[in-house]
């Protein structure tokens, strides 16, 4: 009788699958007949009946768990003795899935029942941590059904933590990778299941947690990468904010690169980078923040490039304050994909944006409030745009423009010139772009609506020396031979003549010079000019 119950003699022409008698009764919802069969067979033989599987390798317990039929599950578990239960625990279907895999999919109640029934088995941990043919564990499957059974993962983790005698076993379960290299944490981060991800991290000790966060899948992505790919960075921010690691451990994790050469930072920087920066400032030592700020995204943009683009002005000042001038200067030399430095990009945005007034004001405030006169001069000597090209003869060349070459706002330009120390003005105005255009010439070409034009401000501040006279003479030659579109030749030429007249007056033997400040007081054409000399 038992033998006949367990044979695969029943054939379902619809599904084209063989089935045992008891499984067929369950499939056809003949629950009374199924219960009658169970009552007719002693518990000693239940393993022989239930151990038989259909053509996909599933026995009656598999099918009851898949349907989340808790009444049938209870009936089967109560019917079996311990020996029969152990034999059922190790049965795999064609996908190499045990009853634990199916229970992980169908909710916490099923899993808790199965685990409590099998808790006496010595080799239970090996069955719980088993992977199916796709390499997925019970945690992978619980994540996949998270949208249906939200408390499932929490229940599984709690039950397993009580079952496993060591933390290593729990750590191995959470860090097992499927055939694509994804752990359950990868899956949770990809689906943006923030609570599930943080729950798994809580069950790991610091060393295992760091190892779990550093595991890479077949694409080279870590858990942090998967979290960083979302436009909403709350999962990544929460993960970095809640995990407790040594300060030195954070930087290597966020700098791991995948097969596309993208780090966690460069992935996250594309979106809302301010929350990420806030957390990293709290977590990382100051010396590591320099590496963070230097990190570039796919378009070559650093944190400073992105902060200017997204008008995160407070963050810009924080970066400069934390890094200090020397390190900030190094970061400001980095070129993005458009060959602009962060400062060059800020100027371009202010020139072409609709909210250019606000951007110019913030840019001017950045120059004047964040740096001293000497630092400002050094900043303005850094090229704002560098484009590498090949000349006609094949030799490499560079197209270079400095910050003041790009500034088109006369007020900003004049204010920066006035903020420079007398000893730095000559060097700044002498800076030439790759086509030979000096900053002084650019000042002459700027539109003006104020009483003092940018060129007048430049010449009033320009010291009286041989190098300055050469620079002004070159400008005079240009304006005499070329017609400017923005200013009349007469205006520029008149300004240059006035400077040359003052230069001549400065050479007179009776000039009055304050030796402490180097200031010379000159009266010309009814105007009093306060100028400088070396």
Secondary structure as a PSIPRED ss2 file (coil, helix, strand):
# PSIPRED VFORMAT (PSIPRED V4.0)

   1 X C   1.000  0.000  0.000
   2 X H   0.000  1.000  0.000
   3 X H   0.000  1.000  0.000
   4 X H   0.000  1.000  0.000
   5 X H   0.000  1.000  0.000
   6 X H   0.000  1.000  0.000
   7 X C   1.000  0.000  0.000
   8 X C   1.000  0.000  0.000
   9 X C   1.000  0.000  0.000
  10 X E   0.000  0.000  1.000
  11 X E   0.000  0.000  1.000
  12 X E   0.000  0.000  1.000
  13 X C   1.000  0.000  0.000
  14 X C   1.000  0.000  0.000
  15 X C   1.000  0.000  0.000
  16 X C   1.000  0.000  0.000
  17 X E   0.000  0.000  1.000
  18 X E   0.000  0.000  1.000
  19 X E   0.000  0.000  1.000
  20 X C   1.000  0.000  0.000
  21 X H   0.000  1.000  0.000
  22 X H   0.000  1.000  0.000
  23 X H   0.000  1.000  0.000
  24 X H   0.000  1.000  0.000
  25 X H   0.000  1.000  0.000
  26 X H   0.000  1.000  0.000
  27 X H   0.000  1.000  0.000
  28 X C   1.000  0.000  0.000
  29 X C   1.000  0.000  0.000
  30 X C   1.000  0.000  0.000
  31 X H   0.000  1.000  0.000
  32 X H   0.000  1.000  0.000
  33 X H   0.000  1.000  0.000
  34 X H   0.000  1.000  0.000
  35 X H   0.000  1.000  0.000
  36 X H   0.000  1.000  0.000
  37 X H   0.000  1.000  0.000
  38 X H   0.000  1.000  0.000
  39 X H   0.000  1.000  0.000
  40 X H   0.000  1.000  0.000
  41 X C   1.000  0.000  0.000
  42 X C   1.000  0.000  0.000
  43 X H   0.000  1.000  0.000
  44 X H   0.000  1.000  0.000
  45 X H   0.000  1.000  0.000
  46 X H   0.000  1.000  0.000
  47 X H   0.000  1.000  0.000
  48 X H   0.000  1.000  0.000
  49 X H   0.000  1.000  0.000
  50 X H   0.000  1.000  0.000
  51 X C   1.000  0.000  0.000
  52 X C   1.000  0.000  0.000
  53 X C   1.000  0.000  0.000
  54 X C   1.000  0.000  0.000
  55 X C   1.000  0.000  0.000
  56 X C   1.000  0.000  0.000
  57 X C   1.000  0.000  0.000
  58 X C   1.000  0.000  0.000
  59 X C   1.000  0.000  0.000
  60 X H   0.000  1.000  0.000
  61 X H   0.000  1.000  0.000
  62 X H   0.000  1.000  0.000
  63 X H   0.000  1.000  0.000
  64 X H   0.000  1.000  0.000
  65 X H   0.000  1.000  0.000
  66 X H   0.000  1.000  0.000
  67 X C   1.000  0.000  0.000
  68 X C   1.000  0.000  0.000
  69 X C   1.000  0.000  0.000
  70 X H   0.000  1.000  0.000
  71 X H   0.000  1.000  0.000
  72 X H   0.000  1.000  0.000
  73 X H   0.000  1.000  0.000
  74 X H   0.000  1.000  0.000
  75 X H   0.000  1.000  0.000
  76 X H   0.000  1.000  0.000
  77 X H   0.000  1.000  0.000
  78 X H   0.000  1.000  0.000
  79 X H   0.000  1.000  0.000
  80 X C   1.000  0.000  0.000
  81 X C   1.000  0.000  0.000
  82 X H   0.000  1.000  0.000
  83 X H   0.000  1.000  0.000
  84 X H   0.000  1.000  0.000
  85 X H   0.000  1.000  0.000
  86 X H   0.000  1.000  0.000
  87 X H   0.000  1.000  0.000
  88 X H   0.000  1.000  0.000
  89 X H   0.000  1.000  0.000
  90 X C   1.000  0.000  0.000
  91 X C   1.000  0.000  0.000
  92 X C   1.000  0.000  0.000
  93 X C   1.000  0.000  0.000
  94 X C   1.000  0.000  0.000
  95 X C   1.000  0.000  0.000
  96 X C   1.000  0.000  0.000
  97 X C   1.000  0.000  0.000
  98 X C   1.000  0.000  0.000
  99 X H   0.000  1.000  0.000
 100 X H   0.000  1.000  0.000
 101 X H   0.000  1.000  0.000
 102 X H   0.000  1.000  0.000
 103 X H   0.000  1.000  0.000
 104 X H   0.000  1.000  0.000
 105 X H   0.000  1.000  0.000
 106 X C   1.000  0.000  0.000
 107 X C   1.000  0.000  0.000
 108 X H   0.000  1.000  0.000
 109 X H   0.000  1.000  0.000
 110 X H   0.000  1.000  0.000
 111 X H   0.000  1.000  0.000
 112 X H   0.000  1.000  0.000
 113 X H   0.000  1.000  0.000
 114 X H   0.000  1.000  0.000
 115 X H   0.000  1.000  0.000
 116 X H   0.000  1.000  0.000
 117 X H   0.000  1.000  0.000
 118 X C   1.000  0.000  0.000
 119 X C   1.000  0.000  0.000
 120 X C   1.000  0.000  0.000
 121 X C   1.000  0.000  0.000
 122 X C   1.000  0.000  0.000
 123 X C   1.000  0.000  0.000
 124 X H   0.000  1.000  0.000
 125 X H   0.000  1.000  0.000
 126 X H   0.000  1.000  0.000
 127 X H   0.000  1.000  0.000
 128 X H   0.000  1.000  0.000
 129 X C   1.000  0.000  0.000
 130 X C   1.000  0.000  0.000
 131 X C   1.000  0.000  0.000
 132 X C   1.000  0.000  0.000
 133 X C   1.000  0.000  0.000
 134 X C   1.000  0.000  0.000
 135 X C   1.000  0.000  0.000
 136 X C   1.000  0.000  0.000
 137 X C   1.000  0.000  0.000
 138 X H   0.000  1.000  0.000
 139 X H   0.000  1.000  0.000
 140 X H   0.000  1.000  0.000
 141 X H   0.000  1.000  0.000
 142 X H   0.000  1.000  0.000
 143 X H   0.000  1.000  0.000
 144 X H   0.000  1.000  0.000
 145 X C   1.000  0.000  0.000
 146 X C   1.000  0.000  0.000
 147 X C   1.000  0.000  0.000
 148 X C   1.000  0.000  0.000
 149 X C   1.000  0.000  0.000
 150 X C   1.000  0.000  0.000
 151 X C   1.000  0.000  0.000
 152 X H   0.000  1.000  0.000
 153 X H   0.000  1.000  0.000
 154 X H   0.000  1.000  0.000
 155 X H   0.000  1.000  0.000
 156 X H   0.000  1.000  0.000
 157 X H   0.000  1.000  0.000
 158 X H   0.000  1.000  0.000
 159 X H   0.000  1.000  0.000
 160 X H   0.000  1.000  0.000
 161 X H   0.000  1.000  0.000
 162 X H   0.000  1.000  0.000
 163 X H   0.000  1.000  0.000
 164 X C   1.000  0.000  0.000
 165 X C   1.000  0.000  0.000
 166 X C   1.000  0.000  0.000
 167 X H   0.000  1.000  0.000
 168 X H   0.000  1.000  0.000
 169 X H   0.000  1.000  0.000
 170 X H   0.000  1.000  0.000
 171 X H   0.000  1.000  0.000
 172 X H   0.000  1.000  0.000
 173 X H   0.000  1.000  0.000
 174 X H   0.000  1.000  0.000
 175 X H   0.000  1.000  0.000
 176 X C   1.000  0.000  0.000
 177 X C   1.000  0.000  0.000
 178 X C   1.000  0.000  0.000
 179 X C   1.000  0.000  0.000
 180 X C   1.000  0.000  0.000
 181 X C   1.000  0.000  0.000
 182 X C   1.000  0.000  0.000
 183 X C   1.000  0.000  0.000
 184 X H   0.000  1.000  0.000
 185 X H   0.000  1.000  0.000
 186 X H   0.000  1.000  0.000
 187 X H   0.000  1.000  0.000
 188 X H   0.000  1.000  0.000
 189 X H   0.000  1.000  0.000
 190 X H   0.000  1.000  0.000
 191 X C   1.000  0.000  0.000
 192 X C   1.000  0.000  0.000
 193 X C   1.000  0.000  0.000
 194 X H   0.000  1.000  0.000
 195 X H   0.000  1.000  0.000
 196 X H   0.000  1.000  0.000
 197 X H   0.000  1.000  0.000
 198 X H   0.000  1.000  0.000
 199 X H   0.000  1.000  0.000
 200 X H   0.000  1.000  0.000
 201 X H   0.000  1.000  0.000
 202 X H   0.000  1.000  0.000
 203 X C   1.000  0.000  0.000
 204 X C   1.000  0.000  0.000
 205 X C   1.000  0.000  0.000
 206 X H   0.000  1.000  0.000
 207 X H   0.000  1.000  0.000
 208 X H   0.000  1.000  0.000
 209 X H   0.000  1.000  0.000
 210 X H   0.000  1.000  0.000
 211 X H   0.000  1.000  0.000
 212 X H   0.000  1.000  0.000
 213 X H   0.000  1.000  0.000
 214 X H   0.000  1.000  0.000
 215 X C   1.000  0.000  0.000
 216 X C   1.000  0.000  0.000
 217 X C   1.000  0.000  0.000
 218 X C   1.000  0.000  0.000
 219 X C   1.000  0.000  0.000
 220 X C   1.000  0.000  0.000
 221 X C   1.000  0.000  0.000
 222 X C   1.000  0.000  0.000
 223 X H   0.000  1.000  0.000
 224 X H   0.000  1.000  0.000
 225 X H   0.000  1.000  0.000
 226 X H   0.000  1.000  0.000
 227 X H   0.000  1.000  0.000
 228 X H   0.000  1.000  0.000
 229 X C   1.000  0.000  0.000
 230 X C   1.000  0.000  0.000
 231 X C   1.000  0.000  0.000
 232 X C   1.000  0.000  0.000
 233 X C   1.000  0.000  0.000
 234 X H   0.000  1.000  0.000
 235 X H   0.000  1.000  0.000
 236 X H   0.000  1.000  0.000
 237 X H   0.000  1.000  0.000
 238 X H   0.000  1.000  0.000
 239 X H   0.000  1.000  0.000
 240 X H   0.000  1.000  0.000
 241 X H   0.000  1.000  0.000
 242 X H   0.000  1.000  0.000
 243 X C   1.000  0.000  0.000
 244 X C   1.000  0.000  0.000
 245 X C   1.000  0.000  0.000
 246 X C   1.000  0.000  0.000
 247 X H   0.000  1.000  0.000
 248 X H   0.000  1.000  0.000
 249 X H   0.000  1.000  0.000
 250 X H   0.000  1.000  0.000
 251 X H   0.000  1.000  0.000
 252 X H   0.000  1.000  0.000
 253 X H   0.000  1.000  0.000
 254 X H   0.000  1.000  0.000
 255 X H   0.000  1.000  0.000
 256 X C   1.000  0.000  0.000
 257 X E   0.000  0.000  1.000
 258 X C   1.000  0.000  0.000
 259 X C   1.000  0.000  0.000
 260 X C   1.000  0.000  0.000
 261 X C   1.000  0.000  0.000
 262 X C   1.000  0.000  0.000
 263 X E   0.000  0.000  1.000
 264 X H   0.000  1.000  0.000
 265 X H   0.000  1.000  0.000
 266 X H   0.000  1.000  0.000
 267 X H   0.000  1.000  0.000
 268 X H   0.000  1.000  0.000
 269 X C   1.000  0.000  0.000
 270 X C   1.000  0.000  0.000
 271 X C   1.000  0.000  0.000
 272 X C   1.000  0.000  0.000
 273 X C   1.000  0.000  0.000
 274 X H   0.000  1.000  0.000
 275 X H   0.000  1.000  0.000
 276 X H   0.000  1.000  0.000
 277 X H   0.000  1.000  0.000
 278 X H   0.000  1.000  0.000
 279 X H   0.000  1.000  0.000
 280 X H   0.000  1.000  0.000
 281 X H   0.000  1.000  0.000
 282 X H   0.000  1.000  0.000
 283 X H   0.000  1.000  0.000
 284 X C   1.000  0.000  0.000
 285 X C   1.000  0.000  0.000
 286 X H   0.000  1.000  0.000
 287 X H   0.000  1.000  0.000
 288 X H   0.000  1.000  0.000
 289 X H   0.000  1.000  0.000
 290 X H   0.000  1.000  0.000
 291 X H   0.000  1.000  0.000
 292 X H   0.000  1.000  0.000
 293 X H   0.000  1.000  0.000
 294 X H   0.000  1.000  0.000
 295 X C   1.000  0.000  0.000
 296 X C   1.000  0.000  0.000
 297 X C   1.000  0.000  0.000
 298 X C   1.000  0.000  0.000
 299 X C   1.000  0.000  0.000
 300 X C   1.000  0.000  0.000
 301 X C   1.000  0.000  0.000
 302 X C   1.000  0.000  0.000
 303 X H   0.000  1.000  0.000
 304 X H   0.000  1.000  0.000
 305 X H   0.000  1.000  0.000
 306 X H   0.000  1.000  0.000
 307 X H   0.000  1.000  0.000
 308 X H   0.000  1.000  0.000
 309 X H   0.000  1.000  0.000
 310 X C   1.000  0.000  0.000
 311 X C   1.000  0.000  0.000
 312 X C   1.000  0.000  0.000
 313 X H   0.000  1.000  0.000
 314 X H   0.000  1.000  0.000
 315 X H   0.000  1.000  0.000
 316 X H   0.000  1.000  0.000
 317 X H   0.000  1.000  0.000
 318 X H   0.000  1.000  0.000
 319 X H   0.000  1.000  0.000
 320 X H   0.000  1.000  0.000
 321 X H   0.000  1.000  0.000
 322 X H   0.000  1.000  0.000
 323 X H   0.000  1.000  0.000
 324 X C   1.000  0.000  0.000
 325 X H   0.000  1.000  0.000
 326 X H   0.000  1.000  0.000
 327 X H   0.000  1.000  0.000
 328 X H   0.000  1.000  0.000
 329 X H   0.000  1.000  0.000
 330 X H   0.000  1.000  0.000
 331 X H   0.000  1.000  0.000
 332 X C   1.000  0.000  0.000
 333 X C   1.000  0.000  0.000
 334 X C   1.000  0.000  0.000
 335 X C   1.000  0.000  0.000
 336 X C   1.000  0.000  0.000
 337 X C   1.000  0.000  0.000
 338 X C   1.000  0.000  0.000
 339 X C   1.000  0.000  0.000
 340 X E   0.000  0.000  1.000
 341 X C   1.000  0.000  0.000
 342 X H   0.000  1.000  0.000
 343 X H   0.000  1.000  0.000
 344 X H   0.000  1.000  0.000
 345 X H   0.000  1.000  0.000
 346 X H   0.000  1.000  0.000
 347 X H   0.000  1.000  0.000
 348 X H   0.000  1.000  0.000
 349 X H   0.000  1.000  0.000
 350 X H   0.000  1.000  0.000
 351 X H   0.000  1.000  0.000
 352 X H   0.000  1.000  0.000
 353 X C   1.000  0.000  0.000
 354 X C   1.000  0.000  0.000
 355 X C   1.000  0.000  0.000
 356 X H   0.000  1.000  0.000
 357 X H   0.000  1.000  0.000
 358 X H   0.000  1.000  0.000
 359 X H   0.000  1.000  0.000
 360 X H   0.000  1.000  0.000
 361 X H   0.000  1.000  0.000
 362 X H   0.000  1.000  0.000
 363 X H   0.000  1.000  0.000
 364 X H   0.000  1.000  0.000
 365 X H   0.000  1.000  0.000
 366 X H   0.000  1.000  0.000
 367 X H   0.000  1.000  0.000
 368 X H   0.000  1.000  0.000
 369 X H   0.000  1.000  0.000
 370 X H   0.000  1.000  0.000
 371 X C   1.000  0.000  0.000
 372 X C   1.000  0.000  0.000
 373 X H   0.000  1.000  0.000
 374 X H   0.000  1.000  0.000
 375 X H   0.000  1.000  0.000
 376 X H   0.000  1.000  0.000
 377 X H   0.000  1.000  0.000
 378 X H   0.000  1.000  0.000
 379 X H   0.000  1.000  0.000
 380 X H   0.000  1.000  0.000
 381 X C   1.000  0.000  0.000
 382 X C   1.000  0.000  0.000
 383 X E   0.000  0.000  1.000
 384 X E   0.000  0.000  1.000
 385 X E   0.000  0.000  1.000
 386 X E   0.000  0.000  1.000
 387 X E   0.000  0.000  1.000
 388 X E   0.000  0.000  1.000
 389 X E   0.000  0.000  1.000
 390 X E   0.000  0.000  1.000
 391 X C   1.000  0.000  0.000
 392 X C   1.000  0.000  0.000
 393 X C   1.000  0.000  0.000
 394 X C   1.000  0.000  0.000
 395 X C   1.000  0.000  0.000
 396 X E   0.000  0.000  1.000
 397 X E   0.000  0.000  1.000
 398 X E   0.000  0.000  1.000
 399 X E   0.000  0.000  1.000
 400 X E   0.000  0.000  1.000
 401 X E   0.000  0.000  1.000
 402 X E   0.000  0.000  1.000
 403 X H   0.000  1.000  0.000
 404 X H   0.000  1.000  0.000
 405 X H   0.000  1.000  0.000
 406 X H   0.000  1.000  0.000
 407 X C   1.000  0.000  0.000
 408 X C   1.000  0.000  0.000
 409 X C   1.000  0.000  0.000
 410 X H   0.000  1.000  0.000
 411 X H   0.000  1.000  0.000
 412 X H   0.000  1.000  0.000
 413 X H   0.000  1.000  0.000
 414 X H   0.000  1.000  0.000
 415 X H   0.000  1.000  0.000
 416 X H   0.000  1.000  0.000
 417 X H   0.000  1.000  0.000
 418 X H   0.000  1.000  0.000
 419 X H   0.000  1.000  0.000
 420 X C   1.000  0.000  0.000
 421 X C   1.000  0.000  0.000
 422 X H   0.000  1.000  0.000
 423 X H   0.000  1.000  0.000
 424 X H   0.000  1.000  0.000
 425 X H   0.000  1.000  0.000
 426 X H   0.000  1.000  0.000
 427 X H   0.000  1.000  0.000
 428 X H   0.000  1.000  0.000
 429 X H   0.000  1.000  0.000
 430 X C   1.000  0.000  0.000
 431 X C   1.000  0.000  0.000
 432 X E   0.000  0.000  1.000
 433 X C   1.000  0.000  0.000
 434 X C   1.000  0.000  0.000
 435 X C   1.000  0.000  0.000
 436 X C   1.000  0.000  0.000
 437 X C   1.000  0.000  0.000
 438 X E   0.000  0.000  1.000
 439 X H   0.000  1.000  0.000
 440 X H   0.000  1.000  0.000
 441 X H   0.000  1.000  0.000
 442 X H   0.000  1.000  0.000
 443 X H   0.000  1.000  0.000
 444 X H   0.000  1.000  0.000
 445 X H   0.000  1.000  0.000
 446 X C   1.000  0.000  0.000
 447 X C   1.000  0.000  0.000
 448 X C   1.000  0.000  0.000
 449 X C   1.000  0.000  0.000
 450 X C   1.000  0.000  0.000
 451 X C   1.000  0.000  0.000
 452 X C   1.000  0.000  0.000
 453 X C   1.000  0.000  0.000
 454 X H   0.000  1.000  0.000
 455 X H   0.000  1.000  0.000
 456 X H   0.000  1.000  0.000
 457 X H   0.000  1.000  0.000
 458 X H   0.000  1.000  0.000
 459 X H   0.000  1.000  0.000
 460 X H   0.000  1.000  0.000
 461 X H   0.000  1.000  0.000
 462 X C   1.000  0.000  0.000
 463 X C   1.000  0.000  0.000
 464 X C   1.000  0.000  0.000
 465 X C   1.000  0.000  0.000
 466 X H   0.000  1.000  0.000
 467 X H   0.000  1.000  0.000
 468 X H   0.000  1.000  0.000
 469 X H   0.000  1.000  0.000
 470 X H   0.000  1.000  0.000
 471 X H   0.000  1.000  0.000
 472 X H   0.000  1.000  0.000
 473 X H   0.000  1.000  0.000
 474 X H   0.000  1.000  0.000
 475 X H   0.000  1.000  0.000
 476 X H   0.000  1.000  0.000
 477 X H   0.000  1.000  0.000
 478 X H   0.000  1.000  0.000
 479 X H   0.000  1.000  0.000
 480 X H   0.000  1.000  0.000
 481 X H   0.000  1.000  0.000
 482 X C   1.000  0.000  0.000
 483 X C   1.000  0.000  0.000
 484 X C   1.000  0.000  0.000
 485 X C   1.000  0.000  0.000
 486 X C   1.000  0.000  0.000
 487 X C   1.000  0.000  0.000
 488 X C   1.000  0.000  0.000
 489 X H   0.000  1.000  0.000
 490 X H   0.000  1.000  0.000
 491 X H   0.000  1.000  0.000
 492 X H   0.000  1.000  0.000
 493 X H   0.000  1.000  0.000
 494 X H   0.000  1.000  0.000
 495 X H   0.000  1.000  0.000
 496 X H   0.000  1.000  0.000
 497 X H   0.000  1.000  0.000
 498 X H   0.000  1.000  0.000
 499 X H   0.000  1.000  0.000
 500 X H   0.000  1.000  0.000
 501 X H   0.000  1.000  0.000
 502 X H   0.000  1.000  0.000
 503 X H   0.000  1.000  0.000
 504 X H   0.000  1.000  0.000
 505 X H   0.000  1.000  0.000
 506 X H   0.000  1.000  0.000
 507 X C   1.000  0.000  0.000
 508 X C   1.000  0.000  0.000
 509 X C   1.000  0.000  0.000
 510 X C   1.000  0.000  0.000
 511 X C   1.000  0.000  0.000
 512 X C   1.000  0.000  0.000
 513 X E   0.000  0.000  1.000
 514 X C   1.000  0.000  0.000
 515 X C   1.000  0.000  0.000
 516 X C   1.000  0.000  0.000
 517 X C   1.000  0.000  0.000
 518 X C   1.000  0.000  0.000
 519 X E   0.000  0.000  1.000
 520 X E   0.000  0.000  1.000
 521 X E   0.000  0.000  1.000
 522 X E   0.000  0.000  1.000
 523 X E   0.000  0.000  1.000
 524 X E   0.000  0.000  1.000
 525 X C   1.000  0.000  0.000
 526 X C   1.000  0.000  0.000
 527 X E   0.000  0.000  1.000
 528 X E   0.000  0.000  1.000
 529 X E   0.000  0.000  1.000
 530 X E   0.000  0.000  1.000
 531 X E   0.000  0.000  1.000
 532 X E   0.000  0.000  1.000
 533 X C   1.000  0.000  0.000
 534 X C   1.000  0.000  0.000
